[in-house]
Amino acid sequence: MDQVYQELVTRGACRNADPTLFDYDNTISVQRKVIKMFCQDCPVRYLCRDFAIDHQFVGVWGFSTSARNRLAKYVGRPVAL
C-alpha cells in the first residue's frame, strides 16, 4: 500500500489540491467539477481508482466517485460518470 500511495501523492494531478474538494459529502455537481478539474488528465487516475476500490475509500478517487467505484468493483470494469 505504501508504494502505491507514494506514487499517487507524488504524481497525482491533485497532489497540491485542498483535500476537502474530494469529500464524499460534496454534492454530485461539485464532485463532477473536481473530476473534470483534476482527474480527467491525471497520469495515475486508474491506479488511484483501483487503490480506492481496494481500500474502500469514499469521495472522489481516480476519475470517479465512491459510488461508481463500488459498482465498478462488482461488474469488473470501469463505469462511466
Secondary structure as UniProt FT lines:
FT   HELIX           2..11
FT   TURN            13..16
FT   HELIX           19..22
FT   TURN            24..25
FT   HELIX           28..34
FT   HELIX           35..39
FT   TURN            40..41
FT   TURN            43..44
FT   HELIX           45..55
FT   HELIX           66..75
//
